Amino acid sequence: MRVRSSPVLCLKASLSKSRINNGPVPTATLWLLNGNCVGDDALAFFVQRLSSSEANHYGSFLRRERRRQFLLGRTLLRFAVSNLTGLPVDELDVVERPGNAPLLVLPDSQHASPNFSLSHSRNWVACVVSCDVTLGLDIEVNETARDTDAISELVFHPSEHLWLLTLSNAERVSSFYQIWCAREALHKLLCNLGREADLSALVESNVAQELERFGWHQTIRAFPGLSIVAVSDRRFAIRERILERVTRADWIAASQHPYSN
């Protein structure tokens, strides 16, 4: 499993020294994988690692792309949790819950189950994990051909739509996807917290400016053609692990020699 360093990773050594109100900053780790870099032989191997409920869910997808997204998301989750806890990757189980996020099952009660959130868009899959904060995550490929003006008028709060119209064409697409990701991430966070809320009542203008006013804290990550937003109900710092590939050998290595941060 090859991990590519990014500029954000240079902050890793200083995260433990950061403080919010004289206390340590809760941290989360974002894992990102381009599914196009995963070979068919690895995919066939990972399918065999799914739990029974995951396998049933996997088989229900009609589209090949959706099956691939699901499989890589569940695989990435196991690598992320193994890295965070030091538990062997093949001892982590996942139980599907229709209408809810999947349930992560650890092999013993000595480890508290980490918080996590999954997302996918086109060939990209992402997972954010933390032992400190509850999270919601969304990623979106920025498709410039989409009629973002029409979509924002249909699904966003009116003030969000009007704010987007004030931006230049170059700014509008990226800002549209940041709002989209923030709303989706916030929805997932609320589900993970077991809460319900009217998002249109929570956010009444530019999401990037208004989320914190309502007690939500977001981290935005921008890659070429890709928008990523993680949201929590607490301030947090985030690290990144960008995987260049994931193979059968990586799984076997993480099963025999688990590691942790």
Beta strands, then each sheet from edge to edge (+ up, - down):
strand 1: 3-4
strand 2: 19-20
strand 3: 23-24
strand 4: 27-34
strand 5: 93-95
strand 6: 103-105
strand 7: 115-121
strand 8: 124-130
strand 9: 135-141
strand 10: 217-223
strand 11: 226-232
strand 12: 237-243
sheet 1: 1+ 12- 4- 8+ 7-
sheet 2: 2+ 3-
sheet 3: 5+ 6-
sheet 4: 9+ 11- 10+
end
